[in-house]
Amino acid sequence: MQRLVNFLKDVSREMKKVSWPKGKELYRYTLTVLATVAFAAVFFSVVDLGISSLIRFILE
């Protein structure tokens, strides 16, 4: 039980050292992540559609 208490104390101490992003920074990071995910989703959807169409064309 003491090990768990020590671990949680260490976690608390380390969390105080973390440099958390400010509001504008967090907003910009969030937009960057969402844009990247949207781009990746569209890109892989187009690639998947192209490969599927190519396979259908070859098999017919």
Buried (B, 14 or more C-beta within 10 A) or exposed (E): EEEEEEEEEEEEEEEEEEEEEEEEEEEEEEEEEEEEEEEEEEEEEEEEEEEEEEEEEEEE
